[in-house]
Amino acid sequence: MQEDQQNLKENSMKNSNSKENDTFRDEYDFSDSKPNPYAAILRSQQNLVQLEPDVAKYYKTSEQVNIALRAIISAFPKSEKSMAETT
């Protein structure tokens, strides 16, 4: 799956650099377009992490990854700073 995503990304980047994709078709009219008012909010809410292929084979869902990470985090002793943030 990681390889498929990488291939897609590489092909997409190759296509975007080609001369034939430099212009839009005539029927596409973006003159009245407006920026997405939610784009900044969505960008700030995403915390994406790319897993290495060997890890991605083991964890099939983000829920599985989060469970494992929470278990690791709970094994660490709480520092004074983190305790102060929770109170």
Helices and strands as residue ranges (DSSP letters): H 2-17, G 19-21, H 39-45, H 53-58, H 62-75, H 80-86
